[in-house]
Amino acid sequence: MWGSPRDGAGSGVRMEKEYQDWKAIYAVQQEGGALTREHIGYLEHTFTIEDPEGTWVVYDAQRRPVGFVLPSGKAYRYERDTFGRIQHREIGQEGLDRGVMKLLGASGAVEYSEVGQPGSAGSS
């Protein structure tokens, strides 16, 4: 389950607690004299004390996962192969903001806003 500590009991392997940080993603563009800000998705940062950089999973506005960005800046898109299995394809060394923009098809710039887990009380 997302956001739950991993249970390593009985496995012989020490498991560490996993943490999450959720942000809403907004595309920001200048149109004429006005600045527009449109909600386009969510960003989930999953990390541990031992691995504070963790990974970032990008979701669209309907909360469907579209890809992820590694701490190295490499971005990957989720795709289905001919057998219907989920695969990931590298889309480049984009960095976090550009990777998010490319995964969501956004132009302009992106901004982030802290939220609880999407779909939970108090989230947008």
ZALO-93022 format. One line per field, with one value per residue: residue number from 1; residue in three letters; y, x negated, z negated of N, C-alpha, C, O in turn. Coordinates in Angstrom, 2 decimals, decimal comma. Each point is the difference from the previous one (the first is absolute). Example, Ala and Ser with C-alpha at 12.3 -4.5 7.8 and 13.67 -1.06 7.14 Angstrom:
num [1	2] $
residu [ALA	SER] $
n_py [-5,69	1,07] $
n_px [-13,19	1,39] $
n_pz [-7,80	1,38] $
ca_py [1,19	1,19] $
ca_px [0,89	-0,82] $
ca_pz [0,00	-0,06] $
c_py [1,20	1,09] $
c_px [-0,90	0,77] $
c_pz [0,00	-0,73] $
o_py [-0,02	1,11] $
o_px [-1,04	-0,51] $
o_pz [-0,66	-0,17] $
This chain:
num [1	2	3	4	5	6	7	8	9	10	11	12	13	14	15	16	17	18	19	20	21	22	23	24	25	26	27	28	29	30	31	32	33	34	35	36	37	38	39	40	41	42	43	44	45	46	47	48	49	50	51	52	53	54	55	56	57	58	59	60	61	62	63	64	65	66	67	68	69	70	71	72	73	74	75	76	77	78	79	80	81	82	83	84	85	86	87	88	89	90	91	92	93	94	95	96	97	98	99	100	101	102	103	104	105	106	107	108	109	110	111	112	113	114	115	116	117	118	119	120	121	122	123	124] $
residu [MET	TRP	GLY	SER	PRO	ARG	ASP	GLY	ALA	GLY	SER	GLY	VAL	ARG	MET	GLU	LYS	GLU	TYR	GLN	ASP	TRP	LYS	ALA	ILE	TYR	ALA	VAL	GLN	GLN	GLU	GLY	GLY	ALA	LEU	THR	ARG	GLU	HIS	ILE	GLY	TYR	LEU	GLU	HIS	THR	PHE	THR	ILE	GLU	ASP	PRO	GLU	GLY	THR	TRP	VAL	VAL	TYR	ASP	ALA	GLN	ARG	ARG	PRO	VAL	GLY	PHE	VAL	LEU	PRO	SER	GLY	LYS	ALA	TYR	ARG	TYR	GLU	ARG	ASP	THR	PHE	GLY	ARG	ILE	GLN	HIS	ARG	GLU	ILE	GLY	GLN	GLU	GLY	LEU	ASP	ARG	GLY	VAL	MET	LYS	LEU	LEU	GLY	ALA	SER	GLY	ALA	VAL	GLU	TYR	SER	GLU	VAL	GLY	GLN	PRO	GLY	SER	ALA	GLY	SER	SER] $
n_py [-1,19	0,99	0,47	-1,91	0,04	0,36	-1,52	0,83	0,68	-0,52	2,22	0,69	0,77	0,81	-0,10	1,00	1,26	-0,74	1,34	1,14	0,26	0,90	-0,53	1,97	-1,14	1,54	-0,14	0,34	1,15	0,41	0,81	0,23	0,89	-1,52	0,19	-1,34	-0,37	-1,34	-0,25	-0,38	0,89	-2,10	1,04	-1,88	1,14	-1,36	-0,04	0,02	-1,11	-2,17	0,16	1,26	-1,03	-1,90	-0,37	0,33	-0,05	-0,65	1,70	-1,55	1,34	-1,38	1,33	0,98	-2,05	1,81	0,38	-0,25	0,80	-0,46	-1,19	-2,06	-0,43	-1,91	0,57	-0,39	-0,91	0,74	-2,10	0,42	-1,82	-0,85	-0,02	2,06	-0,91	-0,12	1,62	-0,52	2,04	-0,92	1,45	-1,25	0,94	-0,92	-1,82	0,77	1,86	0,00	-0,74	1,40	1,56	-0,68	-0,20	2,04	-0,26	-0,08	1,69	0,86	0,67	-0,64	-0,52	0,72	-1,76	1,18	-2,15	0,07	-1,69	-0,17	1,78	1,00	-0,91	1,40	-1,82	0,50] $
n_px [-0,85	1,39	-2,15	0,14	0,23	-2,11	1,26	-1,39	1,94	-1,72	-0,17	0,10	2,01	-2,09	1,86	-0,23	-0,33	2,04	-1,45	1,64	-0,47	1,72	-0,21	0,80	1,00	-1,65	1,82	-2,20	1,94	-1,69	1,74	-1,43	2,00	0,96	0,37	-0,96	1,98	-1,51	2,02	-2,15	-0,21	-0,81	-0,44	-0,64	0,10	-1,09	0,62	-2,24	0,34	0,63	2,22	-1,56	-1,79	-0,81	2,17	-0,37	1,69	-0,27	1,01	1,26	0,76	-0,53	-1,79	-0,06	-0,37	-1,27	-0,28	-1,97	-0,14	-1,57	-0,68	0,01	2,10	-0,93	0,30	1,62	-0,14	1,79	-0,82	1,63	-0,53	-1,53	-1,57	-0,50	-1,84	0,23	0,09	-2,17	0,95	-2,00	0,32	-1,17	-1,74	1,77	-0,50	-0,59	-1,16	-2,22	-1,20	-0,32	-1,60	-2,12	-0,74	-0,55	-2,09	-1,34	1,48	-1,71	1,60	-1,77	2,13	-1,19	1,40	-0,80	-0,65	2,21	0,10	-1,17	1,38	-1,99	0,51	1,49	0,94	-1,94] $
n_pz [0,00	1,46	0,38	1,18	-2,24	0,64	1,03	-1,56	-0,87	-1,37	0,21	-2,15	0,61	-0,08	-1,24	1,97	-1,81	0,55	1,05	-1,06	2,17	-1,13	2,18	-0,73	1,66	-0,15	1,33	0,32	0,11	1,42	-1,17	1,74	-0,42	1,37	-2,19	1,55	-1,03	1,06	-0,98	-0,63	-2,06	0,32	-1,93	1,04	-1,93	1,42	-2,18	0,23	-1,92	0,22	0,15	-1,06	0,89	-0,90	-0,48	2,20	-1,50	2,15	-1,11	1,04	1,62	1,70	-0,17	2,03	-0,86	-0,46	-2,19	1,06	-2,12	1,53	-1,78	0,89	-0,74	-0,76	2,16	-1,52	2,06	-1,19	0,07	1,48	-1,24	1,39	-1,61	0,78	0,93	-2,25	1,54	-0,04	0,34	0,47	-1,71	-1,45	1,04	-1,02	-1,18	-2,00	-0,45	0,34	-1,78	-1,74	0,14	-0,34	-2,10	-0,77	0,78	-1,79	-0,14	1,14	-1,41	-1,23	-0,50	-1,78	-0,04	-1,75	0,13	-0,49	-1,47	1,93	0,12	-0,40	-1,95	0,88	0,90	1,08] $
ca_py [1,19	1,24	0,76	-0,85	-0,54	-1,36	-0,96	-0,97	-1,04	-1,37	-0,11	-0,03	1,22	1,21	0,92	1,33	0,69	0,80	1,21	0,61	1,42	0,22	1,38	0,23	0,59	1,02	0,59	1,45	0,65	1,41	0,18	1,45	0,61	-0,80	-1,23	-1,07	-1,10	-1,10	-1,25	-1,03	-1,30	-0,15	-0,51	-0,76	-0,23	-1,10	0,00	-0,57	0,72	-0,40	0,46	1,18	0,48	-0,81	0,11	0,83	-0,59	1,05	-0,43	1,02	0,63	-1,04	-0,85	-1,18	0,16	0,14	-0,24	0,34	0,68	-0,44	1,10	0,34	0,86	-0,77	-0,13	-1,20	-0,03	-1,31	-0,37	-1,41	-0,68	-0,66	-1,01	0,69	0,17	1,35	0,15	1,40	0,38	1,22	1,11	0,92	0,57	1,22	0,70	-0,16	0,87	-0,30	-1,35	0,12	0,68	-0,90	-1,11	0,48	0,74	1,40	0,99	1,09	-0,40	-0,72	0,38	-1,07	0,44	-1,11	-0,56	-1,33	-1,00	0,27	-0,77	-0,01	1,24	1,15	0,14	0,66] $
ca_px [0,85	-0,78	-0,15	-0,12	-1,33	-0,14	-0,11	-1,05	0,03	-0,10	-0,65	-1,45	-0,53	0,42	0,74	0,06	1,28	0,11	0,78	0,53	0,32	0,81	0,16	0,81	-0,81	0,71	-0,66	0,09	-0,32	0,33	0,85	0,24	-0,44	0,47	-0,69	0,96	-0,50	0,95	-0,37	-0,21	-0,36	-0,54	-1,36	-0,19	-1,40	-0,13	-1,39	-0,28	-1,06	-1,25	0,01	0,87	0,34	1,14	0,46	1,19	0,96	0,85	1,37	0,78	1,01	0,96	-0,78	-0,57	-1,45	-0,46	-1,44	-0,76	-1,27	-1,00	-0,84	-1,00	0,64	0,56	1,45	0,52	1,45	0,63	0,68	0,41	-0,58	1,00	0,68	0,75	-0,80	-0,53	-1,45	-0,39	-0,91	-0,72	0,30	-1,13	-0,61	0,79	0,11	1,35	1,03	0,17	0,56	1,42	0,64	0,03	0,91	1,39	0,28	0,21	-0,94	-0,17	-0,73	0,82	-0,08	0,48	0,68	0,12	1,33	0,00	0,11	1,18	1,17	0,21	0,59	-0,89	-0,81	0,71] $
ca_pz [0,00	0,07	-1,21	-1,18	-0,18	0,51	-1,08	0,29	-1,02	0,47	1,30	-0,15	0,60	-0,72	0,86	-0,57	0,15	1,21	-0,18	1,23	0,06	1,19	0,47	1,21	1,06	0,78	1,16	-0,10	1,26	0,19	1,17	0,06	-1,25	-1,14	-0,36	-0,22	-0,83	0,19	-0,67	1,02	-0,53	-1,34	-0,12	-1,23	-0,34	-0,94	-0,47	-1,33	-0,70	0,62	1,39	-0,02	1,35	0,41	1,38	0,22	0,94	0,56	0,29	0,69	-0,86	-0,41	-0,92	0,66	0,11	1,38	0,09	-1,19	0,18	-0,98	-0,50	1,02	1,00	1,10	-0,04	0,65	0,23	-0,05	1,24	0,10	1,17	0,84	-0,81	-1,04	-1,21	-0,20	0,16	-0,06	1,07	-0,33	0,92	0,01	-1,20	0,01	-1,27	-0,54	0,61	1,44	0,09	-0,31	1,14	1,15	-0,30	0,00	1,22	-0,36	0,51	-0,96	-1,20	-0,97	-1,41	-0,88	-1,22	-0,94	-0,24	-0,58	1,06	0,83	-0,34	-1,44	-0,52	-0,02	1,21	1,10] $
c_py [1,23	0,66	-0,81	-0,45	-1,42	-0,92	-1,06	-1,14	-1,38	-0,16	-0,13	1,23	1,19	0,94	1,35	0,64	0,90	1,18	0,52	1,48	0,21	1,48	0,00	0,70	0,95	0,45	1,50	0,61	1,46	0,10	1,46	0,63	-0,83	-1,26	-1,07	-1,13	-1,11	-1,26	-1,11	-1,36	0,05	-0,56	-0,67	-0,23	-1,08	-0,11	-0,69	0,87	-0,30	0,48	1,22	0,55	-0,77	0,08	0,85	-0,69	1,12	-0,62	1,11	0,53	-0,99	-1,04	-1,31	0,20	0,05	-0,26	0,38	0,67	-0,45	1,20	0,44	0,95	-0,75	-0,17	-1,21	0,09	-1,44	-0,24	-1,45	-0,60	-0,72	-1,08	0,62	0,20	1,44	-0,04	1,46	0,26	1,32	1,08	1,07	0,42	1,40	0,83	-0,06	0,85	-0,32	-1,40	0,00	0,63	-0,95	-1,16	0,42	0,80	1,48	0,89	1,13	-0,46	-0,81	0,58	-1,15	0,61	-1,22	-0,42	-1,27	-0,99	0,28	-0,92	-0,07	1,33	1,09	0,11	0,67	-0,91] $
c_px [-0,89	-0,06	-0,14	-1,44	-0,04	-0,19	-1,01	-0,01	-0,04	-0,71	-1,50	-0,67	0,53	0,67	0,08	1,35	-0,06	0,91	0,45	0,24	0,75	0,09	0,97	-0,91	0,87	-0,86	0,24	-0,46	0,41	0,82	0,41	-0,55	0,37	-0,85	1,06	-0,67	1,04	-0,52	-0,11	-0,37	-0,49	-1,41	-0,13	-1,50	-0,03	-1,47	-0,10	-1,06	-1,35	-0,11	0,90	0,34	1,19	0,31	1,26	0,87	0,95	1,35	0,69	1,07	1,07	-0,66	-0,46	-1,50	-0,43	-1,49	-0,69	-1,30	-0,92	-0,81	-1,07	0,56	0,57	1,50	0,42	1,52	0,50	0,73	0,40	-0,67	1,12	0,77	0,79	-0,75	-0,51	-1,52	-0,34	-1,07	-0,66	0,34	-1,07	-0,47	0,59	-0,11	1,45	1,04	0,24	0,56	1,49	0,75	0,14	0,98	1,46	0,36	0,24	-1,02	-0,06	-0,87	0,93	-0,24	0,60	0,65	0,19	1,47	-0,17	0,04	1,26	1,15	0,27	0,62	-1,05	-0,88	0,83	0,14] $
c_pz [0,00	-1,37	-1,26	-0,15	0,56	-1,18	0,39	-0,99	0,65	1,33	-0,11	0,59	-0,78	0,98	-0,70	0,26	1,23	-0,26	1,36	-0,20	1,30	0,32	1,18	1,00	0,81	1,18	-0,08	1,32	-0,03	1,29	0,06	-1,25	-1,22	-0,18	-0,27	-0,76	0,06	-0,71	1,03	-0,57	-1,43	0,07	-1,36	-0,19	-1,08	-0,39	-1,35	-0,66	0,66	1,45	0,12	1,39	0,55	1,48	0,05	1,04	0,42	0,37	0,78	-0,96	-0,46	-0,90	0,61	0,12	1,46	0,14	-1,30	0,38	-1,13	-0,50	1,00	1,06	1,18	-0,21	0,81	0,11	-0,11	1,31	-0,07	1,24	0,75	-0,75	-1,15	-1,30	-0,08	0,07	-0,26	1,06	-0,39	1,03	-0,06	-1,36	-0,15	-1,27	-0,45	0,73	1,47	0,20	-0,26	1,17	1,19	-0,24	0,08	1,24	-0,24	0,71	-1,02	-1,16	-0,89	-1,39	-0,80	-1,23	-0,88	-0,14	-0,81	1,15	0,81	-0,38	-1,49	-0,44	-0,01	1,22	1,08	1,17] $
o_py [0,03	0,04	0,58	-0,20	-0,74	0,35	-0,82	-0,80	-0,30	-1,13	-0,38	0,13	0,10	0,42	0,06	-0,34	0,70	-0,16	-0,33	0,46	-0,34	0,84	-0,92	0,81	-0,34	0,24	0,44	-0,30	0,38	-0,34	0,47	-0,17	0,38	-0,58	0,20	-0,28	0,18	-0,38	-0,27	-0,98	0,98	-0,71	0,61	-0,64	0,21	-0,02	-0,29	0,87	0,89	0,12	-0,09	0,71	0,59	0,21	0,19	-0,25	0,74	-1,04	1,18	-0,42	0,25	-1,04	-1,00	1,06	-0,83	-0,29	0,27	-0,10	0,03	1,05	1,15	0,59	0,59	-0,33	-0,30	0,47	-0,92	0,90	-0,79	0,61	0,11	-0,43	-0,72	0,52	0,62	-0,78	0,84	-0,84	0,96	-0,24	1,03	-0,27	0,99	1,22	-0,39	-0,55	-0,13	-0,22	-0,66	-0,49	-0,05	-0,36	-0,80	0,45	0,63	-0,44	0,04	-0,51	-0,02	0,47	-0,79	1,07	-1,05	0,85	-0,55	0,41	0,19	-1,20	-0,50	0,96	-0,23	0,92	0,04	0,39] $
o_px [-1,01	0,99	-0,13	-0,70	0,98	-0,68	0,25	-0,93	0,79	-0,21	-0,66	-1,22	1,19	-0,61	0,14	0,69	-0,98	1,06	-0,58	0,32	-0,51	0,13	0,00	-0,84	1,12	-1,20	1,14	-1,10	0,95	-0,50	0,82	-1,18	-0,31	-0,51	0,88	-1,19	1,13	-1,15	0,97	-0,05	0,17	-0,35	0,25	-0,64	0,50	-0,88	1,01	-0,59	-0,83	-1,12	1,10	0,99	0,86	-0,89	0,68	-0,45	0,51	0,07	-0,31	0,07	0,68	0,58	-0,16	-0,44	0,43	-0,47	0,65	-0,46	0,37	0,00	-0,43	-0,76	0,67	0,46	-0,59	0,67	-0,64	0,68	-0,61	-0,01	1,17	1,05	0,56	0,56	-0,31	-0,65	0,89	-0,86	0,68	-0,02	0,12	0,62	-0,61	0,19	0,87	0,97	1,15	0,79	0,76	1,05	1,05	0,75	0,85	1,14	0,73	-1,10	0,78	-1,10	1,21	-1,09	0,79	-0,40	0,46	0,89	-1,10	-0,03	1,07	-0,19	1,04	0,00	-1,13	-0,82	1,23	0,58] $
o_pz [-0,69	-0,73	-1,09	0,99	-0,08	-0,97	0,88	0,01	0,90	0,44	0,97	-0,05	-0,28	0,98	-1,22	0,96	0,23	-0,61	1,03	-1,10	1,07	-0,89	0,81	-0,38	0,39	-0,15	-0,18	0,48	-0,68	1,07	-0,78	-0,31	-1,13	0,96	-0,84	0,18	-0,47	0,18	0,72	0,75	-0,72	0,94	-1,03	0,84	-1,10	0,86	-0,65	0,64	0,17	0,51	0,54	0,14	0,65	0,82	-1,02	1,12	-0,84	0,66	-0,17	-1,15	-0,99	-0,28	-0,71	0,46	0,81	1,10	-1,01	1,14	-1,17	0,64	-0,02	0,77	0,84	-1,09	1,04	-0,92	0,51	0,50	-0,73	1,07	-0,35	0,46	-0,83	-0,97	1,01	-0,70	-0,08	0,27	-0,38	1,20	0,67	-1,03	0,42	0,05	0,78	0,52	0,43	0,92	0,71	0,41	0,64	0,91	0,40	0,14	0,76	0,34	-0,94	0,21	0,22	-0,31	0,51	-0,47	0,46	-0,11	-0,09	1,17	-0,58	-0,21	-0,42	0,76	-0,42	0,07	-0,07	1,02] $
